[in-house]
Amino acid sequence: MTHVVAEADTAAAQQTGSVPVLATPNVVLLAEQAAVVAIGDNIPAGNTTVGYRVQLDHLAPVAVGEEVTAEAVLETIEGRRLTFRVSVKHKAGLVAAGRITRVAVEEARFLARAAGSV
């Protein structure tokens, strides 16, 4: 997936720093979104995946107006855990790289648990 960095995506706007470059939380968001896109509709109806672990190195800054591309490749499936190798790239090179693990859950049961009724 691709994204053009906006002012709202910056460390200054997110209050995670003072510089007007792509903020680390937004880099994580892009990697998570790429993992969800990679899953697509390859999960049974009534199920979804939720975030479990993020291991990501943010390696380079990206200025406002620049385009980045996030990619996720499914590496392993261990029971309900799906681990993806993720990267975020810019025309100048690698912006971030790492792994994201998501867990397959039954959506209704997960929401009931979140509401405290399970």
N, CA, C and O atoms as a printed pandas DataFrame, in Angstrom:
     atom_number atom_name residue_name chain_id  residue_number  x_coord  y_coord  z_coord
0              1         N          MET        A               1    0.835   -1.166    0.000
1              2        CA          MET        A               1    0.000    0.000    0.000
2              3         C          MET        A               1    0.882    1.232    0.000
3              4         O          MET        A               1    2.005    1.199    0.504
4              5         N          THR        A               2    0.374    2.330   -0.569
5              6        CA          THR        A               2    1.160    3.560   -0.622
6              7         C          THR        A               2    0.460    4.664    0.160
7              8         O          THR        A               2   -0.753    4.636    0.367
8              9         N          HIS        A               3    1.261    5.636    0.586
9             10        CA          HIS        A               3    0.739    6.751    1.378
10            11         C          HIS        A               3    1.626    7.967    1.133
11            12         O          HIS        A               3    2.852    7.859    1.107
12            13         N          VAL        A               4    0.998    9.120    0.956
13            14        CA          VAL        A               4    1.735   10.375    0.843
14            15         C          VAL        A               4    1.739   11.021    2.225
15            16         O          VAL        A               4    0.681   11.245    2.814
16            17         N          VAL        A               5    2.918   11.318    2.736
17            18        CA          VAL        A               5    3.067   11.879    4.078
18            19         C          VAL        A               5    2.445   13.280    4.128
19            20         O          VAL        A               5    2.777   14.160    3.333
20            21         N          ALA        A               6    1.533   13.454    5.091
21            22        CA          ALA        A               6    0.861   14.734    5.308
22            23         C          ALA        A               6    1.350   15.354    6.611
23            24         O          ALA        A               6    1.990   14.682    7.421
24            25         N          GLU        A               7    1.054   16.609    6.809
25            26        CA          GLU        A               7    1.427   17.301    8.059
26            27         C          GLU        A               7    0.924   16.529    9.285
27            28         O          GLU        A               7    1.624   16.431   10.292
28            29         N          ALA        A               8   -0.291   15.984    9.190
29            30        CA          ALA        A               8   -0.886   15.253   10.317
30            31         C          ALA        A               8   -0.127   13.980   10.655
31            32         O          ALA        A               8   -0.301   13.440   11.747
32            33         N          ASP        A               9    0.712   13.486    9.749
33            34        CA          ASP        A               9    1.484   12.259    9.953
34            35         C          ASP        A               9    2.826   12.500   10.632
35            36         O          ASP        A               9    3.551   11.548   10.920
36            37         N          THR        A              10    3.162   13.747   10.889
37            38        CA          THR        A              10    4.511   14.072   11.360
38            39         C          THR        A              10    4.665   13.910   12.871
39            40         O          THR        A              10    3.695   13.903   13.629
40            41         N          ALA        A              11    5.926   13.779   13.271
41            42        CA          ALA        A              11    6.240   13.694   14.699
42            43         C          ALA        A              11    5.781   14.953   15.418
43            44         O          ALA        A              11    5.303   14.881   16.550
44            45         N          ALA        A              12    5.922   16.098   14.775
45            46        CA          ALA        A              12    5.485   17.350   15.395
46            47         C          ALA        A              12    3.975   17.340   15.628
47            48         O          ALA        A              12    3.514   17.724   16.703
48            49         N          ALA        A              13    3.212   16.909   14.645
49            50        CA          ALA        A              13    1.750   16.872   14.773
50            51         C          ALA        A              13    1.293   15.814   15.766
51            52         O          ALA        A              13    0.309   16.016   16.477
52            53         N          GLN        A              14    1.995   14.692   15.820
53            54        CA          GLN        A              14    1.633   13.589   16.721
54            55         C          GLN        A              14    2.167   13.802   18.134
55            56         O          GLN        A              14    1.866   13.027   19.042
56            57         N          GLN        A              15    2.953   14.843   18.312
57            58        CA          GLN        A              15    3.580   15.165   19.600
58            59         C          GLN        A              15    4.499   14.051   20.086
59            60         O          GLN        A              15    4.592   13.775   21.282
60            61         N          THR        A              16    5.180   13.414   19.123
61            62        CA          THR        A              16    6.171   12.395   19.460
62            63         C          THR        A              16    7.579   12.887   19.148
63            64         O          THR        A              16    8.540   12.119   19.181
64            65         N          GLY        A              17    7.685   14.162   18.850
65            66        CA          GLY        A              17    8.957   14.796   18.528
66            67         C          GLY        A              17    8.677   16.192   18.022
67            68         O          GLY        A              17    7.529   16.635   17.992
68            69         N          SER        A              18    9.723   16.879   17.627
69            70        CA          SER        A              18    9.547   18.269   17.194
70            71         C          SER        A              18    9.786   18.469   15.707
71            72         O          SER        A              18    9.664   19.586   15.206
72            73         N          VAL        A              19   10.125   17.405   14.998
73            74        CA          VAL        A              19   10.474   17.551   13.582
74            75         C          VAL        A              19    9.294   17.203   12.663
75            76         O          VAL        A              19    8.491   16.322   12.969
76            77         N          PRO        A              20    9.208   17.908   11.540
77            78        CA          PRO        A              20    8.101   17.666   10.603
78            79         C          PRO        A              20    8.410   16.540    9.609
79            80         O          PRO        A              20    8.455   16.764    8.399
80            81         N          VAL        A              21    8.621   15.335   10.131
81            82        CA          VAL        A              21    8.854   14.147    9.307
82            83         C          VAL        A              21    7.907   13.042    9.768
83            84         O          VAL        A              21    7.322   13.128   10.848
84            85         N          LEU        A              22    7.762   12.016    8.955
85            86        CA          LEU        A              22    6.870   10.898    9.262
86            87         C          LEU        A              22    7.162   10.347   10.659
87            88         O          LEU        A              22    8.282    9.928   10.951
88            89         N          ALA        A              23    6.141   10.355   11.514
89            90        CA          ALA        A              23    6.272    9.905   12.899
90            91         C          ALA        A              23    6.319    8.385   12.987
91            92         O          ALA        A              23    5.692    7.683   12.194
92            93         N          THR        A              24    7.063    7.895   13.953
93            94        CA          THR        A              24    7.173    6.454   14.160
94            95         C          THR        A              24    5.808    5.783   14.364
95            96         O          THR        A              24    5.583    4.719   13.787
96            97         N          PRO        A              25    4.883    6.353   15.161
97            98        CA          PRO        A              25    3.569    5.701   15.283
98            99         C          PRO        A              25    2.859    5.550   13.936
99           100         O          PRO        A              25    2.118    4.588   13.731
100          101         N          ASN        A              26    3.079    6.481   13.032
101          102        CA          ASN        A              26    2.449    6.384   11.720
102          103         C          ASN        A              26    3.150    5.346   10.840
103          104         O          ASN        A              26    2.518    4.731    9.981
104          105         N          VAL        A              27    4.444    5.155   11.050
105          106        CA          VAL        A              27    5.162    4.093   10.347
106          107         C          VAL        A              27    4.604    2.739   10.785
107          108         O          VAL        A              27    4.376    1.855    9.960
108          109         N          VAL        A              28    4.389    2.588   12.083
109          110        CA          VAL        A              28    3.795    1.350   12.616
110          111         C          VAL        A              28    2.398    1.152   12.028
111          112         O          VAL        A              28    2.045    0.046   11.617
112          113         N          LEU        A              29    1.606    2.224   11.987
113          114        CA          LEU        A              29    0.257    2.150   11.422
114          115         C          LEU        A              29    0.286    1.656    9.978
115          116         O          LEU        A              29   -0.503    0.789    9.604
116          117         N          LEU        A              30    1.184    2.198    9.174
117          118        CA          LEU        A              30    1.288    1.774    7.775
118          119         C          LEU        A              30    1.656    0.297    7.666
119          120         O          LEU        A              30    1.110   -0.419    6.826
120          121         N          ALA        A              31    2.573   -0.158    8.508
121          122        CA          ALA        A              31    2.969   -1.565    8.491
122          123         C          ALA        A              31    1.809   -2.464    8.917
123          124         O          ALA        A              31    1.591   -3.520    8.323
124          125         N          GLU        A              32    1.068   -2.050    9.943
125          126        CA          GLU        A              32   -0.112   -2.808   10.391
126          127         C          GLU        A              32   -1.159   -2.872    9.276
127          128         O          GLU        A              32   -1.737   -3.927    9.018
128          129         N          GLN        A              33   -1.395   -1.743    8.624
129          130        CA          GLN        A              33   -2.372   -1.712    7.534
130          131         C          GLN        A              33   -1.946   -2.646    6.402
131          132         O          GLN        A              33   -2.786   -3.326    5.813
132          133         N          ALA        A              34   -0.665   -2.683    6.098
133          134        CA          ALA        A              34   -0.176   -3.581    5.045
134          135         C          ALA        A              34   -0.412   -5.040    5.425
135          136         O          ALA        A              34   -0.751   -5.857    4.569
136          137         N          ALA        A              35   -0.233   -5.373    6.711
137          138        CA          ALA        A              35   -0.486   -6.746    7.160
138          139         C          ALA        A              35   -1.966   -7.101    7.012
139          140         O          ALA        A              35   -2.303   -8.207    6.588
140          141         N          VAL        A              36   -2.837   -6.173    7.356
141          142        CA          VAL        A              36   -4.281   -6.423    7.228
142          143         C          VAL        A              36   -4.652   -6.601    5.747
143          144         O          VAL        A              36   -5.448   -7.474    5.403
144          145         N          VAL        A              37   -4.079   -5.782    4.894
145          146        CA          VAL        A              37   -4.335   -5.915    3.448
146          147         C          VAL        A              37   -3.826   -7.267    2.950
147          148         O          VAL        A              37   -4.471   -7.909    2.121
148          149         N          ALA        A              38   -2.664   -7.698    3.459
149          150        CA          ALA        A              38   -2.097   -8.981    3.034
150          151         C          ALA        A              38   -3.005  -10.151    3.403
151          152         O          ALA        A              38   -3.079  -11.141    2.675
152          153         N          ILE        A              39   -3.696  -10.033    4.538
153          154        CA          ILE        A              39   -4.631  -11.081    4.950
154          155         C          ILE        A              39   -5.834  -11.107    4.020
155          156         O          ILE        A              39   -6.339  -12.170    3.659
156          157         N          GLY        A              40   -6.285   -9.906    3.637
157          158        CA          GLY        A              40   -7.434   -9.797    2.751
158          159         C          GLY        A              40   -8.647  -10.494    3.326
159          160         O          GLY        A              40   -8.948  -10.355    4.512
160          161         N          ASP        A              41   -9.337  -11.234    2.498
161          162        CA          ASP        A              41  -10.524  -11.962    2.971
162          163         C          ASP        A              41  -10.213  -13.453    3.120
163          164         O          ASP        A              41  -11.095  -14.302    2.988
164          165         N          ASN        A              42   -8.940  -13.754    3.398
165          166        CA          ASN        A              42   -8.507  -15.143    3.594
166          167         C          ASN        A              42   -8.676  -15.605    5.031
167          168         O          ASN        A              42   -7.843  -16.334    5.570
168          169         N          ILE        A              43   -9.765  -15.170    5.636
169          170        CA          ILE        A              43  -10.071  -15.558    7.011
170          171         C          ILE        A              43  -11.568  -15.868    7.052
171          172         O          ILE        A              43  -12.348  -15.177    6.396
172          173         N          PRO        A              44  -11.984  -16.871    7.790
173          174        CA          PRO        A              44  -13.394  -17.257    7.795
174          175         C          PRO        A              44  -14.324  -16.121    8.251
175          176         O          PRO        A              44  -13.941  -15.269    9.053
176          177         N          ALA        A              45  -15.527  -16.133    7.728
177          178        CA          ALA        A              45  -16.538  -15.152    8.137
178          179         C          ALA        A              45  -16.722  -15.217    9.654
179          180         O          ALA        A              45  -16.698  -16.294   10.250
180          181         N          GLY        A              46  -16.906  -14.047   10.264
181          182        CA          GLY        A              46  -17.088  -13.988   11.707
182          183         C          GLY        A              46  -15.770  -13.921   12.472
183          184         O          GLY        A              46  -15.765  -13.822   13.699
184          185         N          ASN        A              47  -14.672  -13.974   11.759
185          186        CA          ASN        A              47  -13.348  -13.905   12.378
186          187         C          ASN        A              47  -12.612  -12.672   11.869
187          188         O          ASN        A              47  -12.960  -12.110   10.830
188          189         N          THR        A              48  -11.610  -12.269   12.600
189          190        CA          THR        A              48  -10.765  -11.148   12.217
190          191         C          THR        A              48   -9.385  -11.386   12.820
191          192         O          THR        A              48   -9.161  -12.396   13.486
192          193         N          THR        A              49   -8.475  -10.470   12.590
193          194        CA          THR        A              49   -7.182  -10.544   13.265
194          195         C          THR        A              49   -6.987   -9.273   14.080
195          196         O          THR        A              49   -7.503   -8.209   13.738
196          197         N          VAL        A              50   -6.239   -9.406   15.151
197          198        CA          VAL        A              50   -5.933   -8.269   16.016
198          199         C          VAL        A              50   -4.421   -8.220   16.235
199          200         O          VAL        A              50   -3.729   -9.234   16.143
200          201         N          GLY        A              51   -3.933   -7.024   16.525
201          202        CA          GLY        A              51   -2.509   -6.850   16.751
202          203         C          GLY        A              51   -2.056   -7.587   17.996
203          204         O          GLY        A              51   -2.773   -7.641   18.994
204          205         N          TYR        A              52   -0.861   -8.155   17.930
205          206        CA          TYR        A              52   -0.306   -8.910   19.048
206          207         C          TYR        A              52    1.118   -8.440   19.376
207          208         O          TYR        A              52    1.447   -8.200   20.537
208          209         N          ARG        A              53    1.951   -8.312   18.348
209          210        CA          ARG        A              53    3.338   -7.893   18.583
210          211         C          ARG        A              53    3.827   -7.083   17.392
211          212         O          ARG        A              53    3.563   -7.414   16.236
212          213         N          VAL        A              54    4.553   -6.006   17.708
213          214        CA          VAL        A              54    5.187   -5.180   16.684
214          215         C          VAL        A              54    6.662   -5.093   17.022
215          216         O          VAL        A              54    7.038   -4.676   18.117
216          217         N          GLN        A              55    7.487   -5.487   16.079
217          218        CA          GLN        A              55    8.936   -5.368   16.197
218          219         C          GLN        A              55    9.393   -4.625   14.955
219          220         O          GLN        A              55    9.476   -5.210   13.875
220          221         N          LEU        A              56    9.688   -3.347   15.101
221          222        CA          LEU        A              56    9.944   -2.515   13.924
222          223         C          LEU        A              56   11.078   -1.546   14.196
223          224         O          LEU        A              56   11.089   -0.872   15.227
224          225         N          ASP        A              57   12.022   -1.471   13.289
225          226        CA          ASP        A              57   13.098   -0.488   13.359
226          227         C          ASP        A              57   12.770    0.640   12.388
227          228         O          ASP        A              57   12.584    0.405   11.194
228          229         N          HIS        A              58   12.701    1.861   12.902
229          230        CA          HIS        A              58   12.448    3.053   12.084
230          231         C          HIS        A              58   13.816    3.619   11.723
231          232         O          HIS        A              58   14.516    4.160   12.580
232          233         N          LEU        A              59   14.193    3.494   10.459
233          234        CA          LEU        A              59   15.571    3.712   10.038
234          235         C          LEU        A              59   15.865    5.057    9.381
235          236         O          LEU        A              59   17.005    5.521    9.416
236          237         N          ALA        A              60   14.853    5.692    8.782
237          238        CA          ALA        A              60   15.128    6.911    8.021
238          239         C          ALA        A              60   13.935    7.862    8.053
239          240         O          ALA        A              60   12.788    7.421    8.134
240          241         N          PRO        A              61   14.206    9.171    7.990
241          242        CA          PRO        A              61   13.125   10.154    7.982
242          243         C          PRO        A              61   12.519   10.310    6.592
243          244         O          PRO        A              61   13.169   10.057    5.577
244          245         N          VAL        A              62   11.253   10.737    6.573
245          246        CA          VAL        A              62   10.568   11.034    5.309
246          247         C          VAL        A              62    9.833   12.352    5.487
247          248         O          VAL        A              62    9.108   12.544    6.463
248          249         N          ALA        A              63   10.024   13.251    4.543
249          250        CA          ALA        A              63    9.432   14.586    4.611
250          251         C          ALA        A              63    7.975   14.595    4.155
251          252         O          ALA        A              63    7.517   13.687    3.460
252          253         N          VAL        A              64    7.268   15.631    4.557
253          254        CA          VAL        A              64    5.884   15.857    4.120
254          255         C          VAL        A              64    5.870   15.959    2.594
255          256         O          VAL        A              64    6.748   16.572    1.987
256          257         N          GLY        A              65    4.854   15.343    1.994
257          258        CA          GLY        A              65    4.693   15.370    0.546
258          259         C          GLY        A              65    5.328   14.194   -0.168
259          260         O          GLY        A              65    5.064   13.967   -1.349
260          261         N          GLU        A              66    6.159   13.449    0.534
261          262        CA          GLU        A              66    6.820   12.285   -0.062
262          263         C          GLU        A              66    5.932   11.047    0.056
263          264         O          GLU        A              66    5.137   10.925    0.988
264          265         N          GLU        A              67    6.080   10.139   -0.896
265          266        CA          GLU        A              67    5.297    8.906   -0.904
266          267         C          GLU        A              67    6.110    7.762   -0.321
267          268         O          GLU        A              67    7.296    7.613   -0.613
268          269         N          VAL        A              68    5.456    6.954    0.510
269          270        CA          VAL        A              68    6.065    5.741    1.052
270          271         C          VAL        A              68    5.199    4.543    0.661
271          272         O          VAL        A              68    4.001    4.677    0.412
272          273         N          THR        A              69    5.825    3.386    0.615
273          274        CA          THR        A              69    5.126    2.142    0.301
274          275         C          THR        A              69    5.366    1.158    1.430
275          276         O          THR        A              69    6.509    0.893    1.803
276          277         N          ALA        A              70    4.284    0.617    1.972
277          278        CA          ALA        A              70    4.371   -0.387    3.029
278          279         C          ALA        A              70    4.018   -1.746    2.437
279          280         O          ALA        A              70    3.053   -1.882    1.685
280          281         N          GLU        A              71    4.818   -2.747    2.790
281          282        CA          GLU        A              71    4.593   -4.107    2.313
282          283         C          GLU        A              71    4.604   -5.069    3.492
283          284         O          GLU        A              71    5.325   -4.865    4.469
284          285         N          ALA        A              72    3.799   -6.116    3.390
285          286        CA          ALA        A              72    3.769   -7.170    4.402
286          287         C          ALA        A              72    3.716   -8.512    3.692
287          288         O          ALA        A              72    2.920   -8.718    2.776
288          289         N          VAL        A              73    4.576   -9.419    4.129
289          290        CA          VAL        A              73    4.613  -10.766    3.569
290          291         C          VAL        A              73    4.426  -11.748    4.720
291          292         O          VAL        A              73    5.166  -11.710    5.704
292          293         N          LEU        A              74    3.437  -12.624    4.592
293          294        CA          LEU        A              74    3.190  -13.631    5.627
294          295         C          LEU        A              74    4.364  -14.595    5.669
295          296         O          LEU        A              74    4.693  -15.245    4.676
296          297         N          GLU        A              75    4.992  -14.677    6.841
297          298        CA          GLU        A              75    6.157  -15.546    7.019
298          299         C          GLU        A              75    5.804  -16.869    7.660
299          300         O          GLU        A              75    6.205  -17.928    7.179
300          301         N          THR        A              76    5.040  -16.809    8.765
301          302        CA          THR        A              76    4.715  -18.038    9.479
302          303         C          THR        A              76    3.289  -17.986   10.022
303          304         O          THR        A              76    2.735  -16.920   10.293
304          305         N          ILE        A              77    2.721  -19.180   10.170
305          306        CA          ILE        A              77    1.439  -19.352   10.856
306          307         C          ILE        A              77    1.686  -20.375   11.948
307          308         O          ILE        A              77    2.079  -21.510   11.676
308          309         N          GLU        A              78    1.450  -19.962   13.190
309          310        CA          GLU        A              78    1.600  -20.855   14.336
310          311         C          GLU        A              78    0.291  -20.818   15.100
311          312         O          GLU        A              78    0.041  -19.892   15.871
312          313         N          GLY        A              79   -0.542  -21.820   14.888
313          314        CA          GLY        A              79   -1.870  -21.809   15.493
314          315         C          GLY        A              79   -2.656  -20.617   14.972
315          316         O          GLY        A              79   -2.887  -20.494   13.769
316          317         N          ARG        A              80   -3.067  -19.738   15.883
317          318        CA          ARG        A              80   -3.832  -18.550   15.477
318          319         C          ARG        A              80   -2.949  -17.344   15.181
319          320         O          ARG        A              80   -3.448  -16.296   14.774
320          321         N          ARG        A              81   -1.629  -17.485   15.383
321          322        CA          ARG        A              81   -0.689  -16.370   15.194
322          323         C          ARG        A              81   -0.147  -16.334   13.772
323          324         O          ARG        A              81    0.360  -17.327   13.250
324          325         N          LEU        A              82   -0.268  -15.170   13.168
325          326        CA          LEU        A              82    0.254  -14.938   11.824
326          327         C          LEU        A              82    1.364  -13.895   11.931
327          328         O          LEU        A              82    1.126  -12.780   12.394
328          329         N          THR        A              83    2.564  -14.250   11.507
329          330        CA          THR        A              83    3.698  -13.322   11.585
330          331         C          THR        A              83    4.088  -12.879   10.181
331          332         O          THR        A              83    4.279  -13.687    9.272
332          333         N          PHE        A              84    4.198  -11.566   10.042
333          334        CA          PHE        A              84    4.513  -10.944    8.761
334          335         C          PHE        A              84    5.878  -10.273    8.815
335          336         O          PHE        A              84    6.248   -9.687    9.832
336          337         N          ARG        A              85    6.614  -10.358    7.737
337          338        CA          ARG        A              85    7.808   -9.541    7.551
338          339         C          ARG        A              85    7.311   -8.256    6.889
339          340         O          ARG        A              85    6.677   -8.307    5.836
340          341         N          VAL        A              86    7.594   -7.113    7.499
341          342        CA          VAL        A              86    7.075   -5.841    6.996
342          343         C          VAL        A              86    8.214   -4.884    6.658
343          344         O          VAL        A              86    9.300   -4.942    7.235
344          345         N          SER        A              87    7.929   -4.008    5.708
345          346        CA          SER        A              87    8.880   -2.956    5.373
346          347         C          SER        A              87    8.120   -1.735    4.901
347          348         O          SER        A              87    7.020   -1.834    4.357
348          349         N          VAL        A              88    8.731   -0.580    5.122
349          350        CA          VAL        A              88    8.222    0.682    4.600
350          351         C          VAL        A              88    9.374    1.282    3.812
351          352         O          VAL        A              88   10.482    1.434    4.325
352          353         N          LYS        A              89    9.095    1.624    2.549
353          354        CA          LYS        A              89   10.157    2.120    1.667
354          355         C          LYS        A              89    9.789    3.482    1.086
355          356         O          LYS        A              89    8.619    3.857    0.996
356          357         N          HIS        A              90   10.811    4.187    0.707
357          358        CA          HIS        A              90   10.709    5.509    0.100
358          359         C          HIS        A              90   11.655    5.474   -1.098
359          360         O          HIS        A              90   12.513    4.595   -1.182
360          361         N          LYS        A              91   11.510    6.405   -2.009
361          362        CA          LYS        A              91   12.383    6.398   -3.188
362          363         C          LYS        A              91   13.869    6.434   -2.814
363          364         O          LYS        A              91   14.712    5.968   -3.580
364          365         N          ALA        A              92   14.189    6.984   -1.642
365          366        CA          ALA        A              92   15.573    7.064   -1.196
366          367         C          ALA        A              92   16.044    5.790   -0.499
367          368         O          ALA        A              92   17.229    5.659   -0.193
368          369         N          GLY        A              93   15.135    4.852   -0.246
369          370        CA          GLY        A              93   15.544    3.598    0.377
370          371         C          GLY        A              93   14.613    3.133    1.473
371          372         O          GLY        A              93   13.456    3.545    1.547
372          373         N          LEU        A              94   15.136    2.269    2.321
373          374        CA          LEU        A              94   14.357    1.637    3.375
374          375         C          LEU        A              94   14.097    2.624    4.520
375          376         O          LEU        A              94   15.024    3.244    5.039
376          377         N          VAL        A              95   12.824    2.760    4.903
377          378        CA          VAL        A              95   12.413    3.646    5.993
378          379         C          VAL        A              95   12.260    2.856    7.284
379          380         O          VAL        A              95   12.643    3.328    8.355
380          381         N          ALA        A              96   11.702    1.656    7.183
381          382        CA          ALA        A              96   11.479    0.825    8.364
382          383         C          ALA        A              96   11.410   -0.637    7.943
383          384         O          ALA        A              96   11.060   -0.961    6.808
384          385         N          ALA        A              97   11.754   -1.515    8.892
385          386        CA          ALA        A              97   11.681   -2.951    8.623
386          387         C          ALA        A              97   11.501   -3.694    9.934
387          388         O          ALA        A              97   11.957   -3.247   10.986
388          389         N          GLY        A              98   10.825   -4.840    9.854
389          390        CA          GLY        A              98   10.633   -5.644   11.047
390          391         C          GLY        A              98    9.604   -6.729   10.853
391          392         O          GLY        A              98    9.421   -7.256    9.755
392          393         N          ARG        A              99    8.924   -7.056   11.962
393          394        CA          ARG        A              99    7.905   -8.103   11.939
394          395         C          ARG        A              99    6.689   -7.643   12.726
395          396         O          ARG        A              99    6.791   -6.909   13.709
396          397         N          ILE        A             100    5.545   -8.096   12.261
397          398        CA          ILE        A             100    4.280   -7.844   12.950
398          399         C          ILE        A             100    3.571   -9.185   13.098
399          400         O          ILE        A             100    3.466   -9.951   12.140
400          401         N          THR        A             101    3.085   -9.460   14.308
401          402        CA          THR        A             101    2.305  -10.672   14.545
402          403         C          THR        A             101    0.878  -10.254   14.867
403          404         O          THR        A             101    0.639   -9.380   15.700
404          405         N          ARG        A             102   -0.060  -10.898   14.188
405          406        CA          ARG        A             102   -1.478  -10.685   14.429
406          407         C          ARG        A             102   -2.081  -12.034   14.826
407          408         O          ARG        A             102   -1.574  -13.087   14.439
408          409         N          VAL        A             103   -3.161  -11.992   15.599
409          410        CA          VAL        A             103   -3.804  -13.214   16.077
410          411         C          VAL        A             103   -5.219  -13.283   15.519
411          412         O          VAL        A             103   -5.969  -12.309   15.584
412          413         N          ALA        A             104   -5.579  -14.439   14.973
413          414        CA          ALA        A             104   -6.937  -14.657   14.479
414          415         C          ALA        A             104   -7.864  -14.883   15.667
415          416         O          ALA        A             104   -7.571  -15.687   16.552
416          417         N          VAL        A             105   -8.987  -14.164   15.676
417          418        CA          VAL        A             105   -9.962  -14.281   16.757
418          419         C          VAL        A             105  -11.369  -14.358   16.189
419          420         O          VAL        A             105  -11.642  -13.917   15.073
420          421         N          GLU        A             106  -12.251  -14.931   16.995
421          422        CA          GLU        A             106  -13.680  -14.917   16.680
422          423         C          GLU        A             106  -14.177  -13.535   17.099
423          424         O          GLU        A             106  -14.137  -13.189   18.280
424          425         N          GLU        A             107  -14.639  -12.756   16.140
425          426        CA          GLU        A             107  -14.938  -11.353   16.380
426          427         C          GLU        A             107  -15.956  -11.118   17.499
427          428         O          GLU        A             107  -15.712  -10.283   18.370
428          429         N          ALA        A             108  -17.068  -11.815   17.503
429          430        CA          ALA        A             108  -18.102  -11.603   18.518
430          431         C          ALA        A             108  -17.572  -11.926   19.918
431          432         O          ALA        A             108  -17.819  -11.183   20.868
432          433         N          ARG        A             109  -16.858  -13.011   20.035
433          434        CA          ARG        A             109  -16.299  -13.393   21.336
434          435         C          ARG        A             109  -15.256  -12.374   21.800
435          436         O          ARG        A             109  -15.209  -12.024   22.979
436          437         N          PHE        A             110  -14.434  -11.906   20.883
437          438        CA          PHE        A             110  -13.418  -10.916   21.204
438          439         C          PHE        A             110  -14.058   -9.617   21.699
439          440         O          PHE        A             110  -13.597   -9.030   22.677
440          441         N          LEU        A             111  -15.126   -9.170   21.020
441          442        CA          LEU        A             111  -15.799   -7.946   21.426
442          443         C          LEU        A             111  -16.503   -8.106   22.775
443          444         O          LEU        A             111  -16.532   -7.177   23.582
444          445         N          ALA        A             112  -17.066   -9.287   23.010
445          446        CA          ALA        A             112  -17.702   -9.542   24.314
446          447         C          ALA        A             112  -16.658   -9.502   25.416
447          448         O          ALA        A             112  -16.905   -8.967   26.497
448          449         N          ARG        A             113  -15.502  -10.065   25.143
449          450        CA          ARG        A             113  -14.418  -10.049   26.132
450          451         C          ARG        A             113  -13.958   -8.612   26.396
451          452         O          ARG        A             113  -13.691   -8.245   27.541
452          453         N          ALA        A             114  -13.868   -7.815   25.353
453          454        CA          ALA        A             114  -13.462   -6.419   25.503
454          455         C          ALA        A             114  -14.473   -5.625   26.338
455          456         O          ALA        A             114  -14.113   -4.710   27.079
456          457         N          ALA        A             115  -15.737   -5.998   26.197
457          458        CA          ALA        A             115  -16.807   -5.330   26.957
458          459         C          ALA        A             115  -16.914   -5.864   28.379
459          460         O          ALA        A             115  -17.676   -5.332   29.187
460          461         N          GLY        A             116  -16.157   -6.911   28.690
461          462        CA          GLY        A             116  -16.150   -7.452   30.038
462          463         C          GLY        A             116  -17.234   -8.465   30.315
463          464         O          GLY        A             116  -17.489   -8.795   31.474
464          465         N          SER        A             117  -17.893   -8.979   29.254
465          466        CA          SER        A             117  -19.002   -9.911   29.499
466          467         C          SER        A             117  -18.616  -11.378   29.268
467          468         O          SER        A             117  -19.488  -12.246   29.224
468          469         N          VAL        A             118  -17.327  -11.654   29.121
469          470        CA          VAL        A             118  -16.899  -13.058   28.997
470          471         C          VAL        A             118  -15.907  -13.377   30.073
471          472         O          VAL        A             118  -15.420  -14.505   30.150
